[in-house]
Amino acid sequence: MQPTTKGDAKVATPTTRVAKTPATAPATKVTGPERWEKDIAKFEGADAANMPEKNGIVFVGSSTIRMWDVKKSFPDLAIIHRGFGGSQTVDMAYYTRRIVTKYQPRLVVAYEGDNDIAENKTPEQIAADYRRFVDTLHADVPAAKLVILGIKPSIKRAAKIETIRATNKLLRDMAEQSGGWITYIDTEPMMLDENGQPRKELFQADGLHMTGEGYKLWSDKVRPLLTADAAK
């Protein structure tokens, strides 16, 4: 109360106080593998509705896998399509049990690395994350085979070509030291022209993602491994 003067008397008048609104804490941005939880939950929802049969083929990885029309490329094969665009190798490793080994596959085709390269991860970091994926796969499904697609040289990542090549060498070494259950596919010869430059017709306007022509090259390269495995 504050006094006011009215004639010779002082009259108390109420003081108005404005309540402070509590500040809203800014939302915490999820930056780890957990940021893909909604995407993984969608896969699990699809599984709940129609669980794929065991002993099948899983395609897993980043947007290069997600954008691959596997039904068109392999109409005669049942492919479990588990690509989530923007992911890195560490994300694939983190969710291996939820989107790969739970299906008890006979064969897995994996592609990661574009986004790791964009985040300036070293070849050793990428290979270490791949190793975690590989170890989980082999521990959970010892009979499964794995096809690792090497990181593609692209127009957008042209300045990173040496990092890409160094990473691919580590992935190739991993396959060669596996005792035969991992196959490495070198994508570089398919993607470069006679001058050693990325073939423009194989890339979309963003210079990173592939056109149908690019996917046809990859499908032709991968198919013998898929069908040969099925025949055994």
C-alpha positions as CSV (number, residue, x, y, z in Angstrom):
1,M,0.0,0.0,0.0
2,Q,1.3,3.5,-0.8
3,P,-0.1,6.6,0.9
4,T,-1.7,9.5,-1.0
5,T,-2.7,12.9,0.3
6,K,-6.3,13.9,0.3
7,G,-6.6,17.3,2.1
8,D,-4.7,17.0,5.3
9,A,-5.3,13.2,5.6
10,K,-3.2,10.5,4.1
11,V,-5.1,7.7,2.4
12,A,-3.6,4.4,1.6
13,T,-4.1,3.2,-2.0
14,P,-3.3,-0.4,-3.2
15,T,-0.1,-1.0,-5.3
16,T,-0.6,-3.0,-8.5
17,R,1.8,-5.8,-8.9
18,V,2.3,-7.5,-12.3
19,A,3.0,-11.2,-11.9
20,K,6.0,-12.4,-13.9
21,T,5.4,-15.1,-16.4
22,P,7.8,-18.0,-15.9
23,A,10.3,-18.1,-18.8
24,T,9.8,-21.1,-21.1
25,A,12.8,-23.2,-21.4
26,P,13.9,-23.7,-25.0
27,A,13.3,-27.2,-26.3
28,T,16.4,-29.4,-26.2
29,K,17.4,-30.5,-29.7
30,V,18.1,-34.2,-29.9
31,T,21.3,-34.7,-31.8
32,G,22.3,-38.3,-31.2
33,P,20.8,-41.5,-32.8
34,E,17.7,-40.9,-30.8
35,R,16.6,-38.2,-33.3
36,W,15.6,-41.1,-35.6
37,E,13.2,-42.7,-33.0
38,K,10.1,-41.7,-35.0
39,D,11.5,-43.3,-38.2
40,I,12.4,-46.4,-36.4
41,A,9.0,-46.6,-34.7
42,K,7.3,-46.4,-38.1
43,F,9.3,-49.5,-39.2
44,E,8.3,-51.3,-36.0
45,G,4.7,-50.3,-36.6
46,A,4.9,-51.9,-40.1
47,D,6.4,-55.0,-38.5
48,A,3.5,-55.2,-36.0
49,A,1.1,-55.2,-38.9
50,N,3.0,-57.6,-41.1
51,M,6.2,-59.1,-39.8
52,P,8.6,-60.0,-42.6
53,E,9.6,-63.7,-42.7
54,K,13.0,-64.8,-41.4
55,N,15.9,-65.6,-43.7
56,G,15.3,-62.7,-46.0
57,I,17.3,-59.7,-47.3
58,V,17.6,-56.4,-45.5
59,F,18.7,-53.2,-47.2
60,V,19.7,-50.7,-44.5
61,G,21.4,-47.2,-44.5
62,S,20.9,-43.6,-45.3
63,S,18.9,-41.9,-48.1
64,T,20.8,-43.7,-50.8
65,I,19.1,-46.8,-49.5
66,R,15.8,-45.1,-48.7
67,M,15.5,-43.8,-52.2
68,W,16.3,-47.1,-53.8
69,D,13.2,-48.5,-55.4
70,V,14.0,-52.1,-54.5
71,K,10.6,-53.4,-55.6
72,K,11.4,-52.1,-59.1
73,S,15.1,-53.2,-59.0
74,F,14.4,-56.7,-57.5
75,P,10.8,-57.6,-58.2
76,D,11.5,-61.3,-57.7
77,L,13.0,-60.8,-54.3
78,A,11.5,-60.0,-50.9
79,I,13.5,-57.0,-49.7
80,I,13.1,-55.6,-46.2
81,H,13.7,-51.9,-46.9
82,R,15.1,-50.1,-43.9
83,G,16.6,-46.8,-45.1
84,F,16.3,-43.6,-43.1
85,G,17.6,-40.5,-44.9
86,G,20.1,-38.3,-43.2
87,S,21.4,-41.1,-41.0
88,Q,25.1,-41.7,-40.3
89,T,27.0,-44.9,-39.7
90,V,26.7,-44.5,-35.9
91,D,22.9,-44.4,-36.3
92,M,22.8,-47.6,-38.3
93,A,24.9,-49.2,-35.6
94,Y,22.7,-47.9,-32.8
95,Y,19.5,-49.4,-34.3
96,T,20.9,-52.6,-35.7
97,R,18.9,-54.9,-33.4
98,R,15.6,-53.0,-34.0
99,I,15.8,-52.8,-37.8
100,V,18.2,-55.6,-38.9
101,T,18.9,-58.5,-36.7
102,K,15.4,-58.9,-35.4
103,Y,14.5,-60.3,-38.9
104,Q,17.2,-63.0,-38.7
105,P,18.2,-62.2,-42.3
106,R,20.4,-64.4,-44.5
107,L,21.8,-61.3,-46.2
108,V,22.2,-57.6,-45.4
109,V,23.1,-54.8,-47.9
110,A,24.4,-51.7,-46.1
111,Y,25.2,-48.2,-47.3
112,E,26.3,-45.3,-45.1
113,G,29.0,-42.6,-45.2
114,D,27.7,-39.6,-47.2
115,N,26.5,-37.9,-44.1
116,D,29.5,-38.8,-42.0
117,I,31.7,-37.2,-44.6
118,A,29.6,-34.1,-44.6
119,E,30.1,-33.9,-40.8
120,N,33.9,-34.1,-41.3
121,K,34.2,-37.5,-39.5
122,T,37.5,-39.2,-40.1
123,P,37.9,-42.5,-41.9
124,E,38.8,-44.1,-38.6
125,Q,35.6,-42.8,-36.9
126,I,33.4,-44.1,-39.7
127,A,35.2,-47.5,-39.8
128,A,34.8,-47.8,-36.0
129,D,31.1,-47.2,-36.2
130,Y,30.8,-49.7,-39.1
131,R,32.7,-52.2,-36.9
132,R,30.1,-51.8,-34.2
133,F,27.3,-52.5,-36.7
134,V,29.3,-55.5,-38.1
135,D,30.0,-57.0,-34.7
136,T,26.3,-56.8,-33.6
137,L,25.1,-58.3,-36.8
138,H,27.6,-61.2,-36.6
139,A,26.9,-61.8,-32.9
140,D,23.1,-61.9,-33.3
141,V,22.9,-63.7,-36.7
142,P,26.2,-65.6,-37.2
143,A,25.0,-67.2,-40.5
144,A,24.1,-63.9,-42.1
145,K,26.2,-62.4,-44.9
146,L,26.9,-58.7,-45.4
147,V,27.4,-56.6,-48.5
148,I,29.0,-53.2,-47.8
149,L,28.6,-50.7,-50.6
150,G,31.6,-48.3,-50.6
151,I,30.9,-44.6,-50.2
152,K,30.2,-43.2,-53.7
153,P,32.2,-40.3,-55.2
154,S,29.7,-37.6,-56.0
155,I,29.6,-34.1,-57.4
156,K,28.6,-32.6,-54.1
157,R,31.4,-34.3,-52.1
158,A,34.1,-33.9,-54.8
159,A,36.4,-32.0,-52.4
160,K,36.2,-34.9,-50.0
161,I,37.3,-37.6,-52.4
162,E,40.5,-38.5,-50.6
163,T,38.6,-38.9,-47.3
164,I,36.1,-41.1,-49.1
165,R,38.8,-43.2,-50.6
166,A,40.6,-43.6,-47.2
167,T,37.3,-44.6,-45.6
168,N,36.6,-47.1,-48.4
169,K,40.0,-48.7,-48.0
170,L,39.2,-49.4,-44.3
171,L,35.8,-50.9,-45.3
172,R,37.5,-53.0,-47.9
173,D,40.1,-54.2,-45.4
174,M,37.3,-55.1,-43.0
175,A,35.6,-57.2,-45.6
176,E,38.9,-58.9,-46.7
177,Q,39.6,-59.8,-43.1
178,S,36.1,-61.2,-42.3
179,G,36.8,-64.7,-43.6
180,G,34.3,-64.4,-46.4
181,W,31.1,-63.4,-44.8
182,I,31.4,-59.7,-45.8
183,T,31.6,-58.6,-49.4
184,Y,32.8,-55.1,-50.3
185,I,31.5,-53.5,-53.5
186,D,33.6,-50.7,-54.9
187,T,31.2,-48.1,-56.2
188,E,33.8,-45.7,-57.5
189,P,34.4,-47.3,-61.0
190,M,30.7,-47.1,-61.7
191,M,30.3,-43.5,-60.8
192,L,33.3,-41.8,-62.5
193,D,33.9,-41.0,-66.2
194,E,37.1,-41.6,-68.2
195,N,38.5,-38.3,-66.8
196,G,37.9,-39.5,-63.2
197,Q,35.0,-37.1,-62.6
198,P,31.5,-38.0,-61.3
199,R,29.2,-38.9,-64.1
200,K,26.6,-36.1,-64.2
201,E,23.9,-38.4,-65.6
202,L,24.0,-40.6,-62.5
203,F,23.2,-37.8,-60.1
204,Q,20.1,-35.7,-59.4
205,A,20.3,-31.9,-59.3
206,D,21.7,-31.9,-55.8
207,G,24.8,-33.6,-57.0
208,L,24.5,-36.3,-54.3
209,H,21.5,-38.5,-54.7
210,M,21.4,-40.9,-57.7
211,T,19.1,-41.0,-60.7
212,G,17.4,-44.1,-61.9
213,E,20.4,-44.8,-64.2
214,G,22.7,-44.8,-61.2
215,Y,20.5,-47.2,-59.3
216,K,20.4,-49.5,-62.3
217,L,24.2,-49.7,-62.2
218,W,24.2,-50.6,-58.6
219,S,21.3,-53.0,-58.9
220,D,23.1,-54.9,-61.7
221,K,26.2,-55.1,-59.5
222,V,24.4,-56.3,-56.4
223,R,21.9,-58.7,-57.9
224,P,24.4,-61.6,-58.5
225,L,25.2,-61.6,-54.8
226,L,21.5,-61.6,-53.8
227,T,20.6,-64.5,-56.1
228,A,23.7,-66.5,-55.6
229,D,23.1,-66.4,-51.9
230,A,19.5,-67.5,-52.4
231,A,20.5,-70.5,-54.4
232,K,22.7,-71.9,-51.7
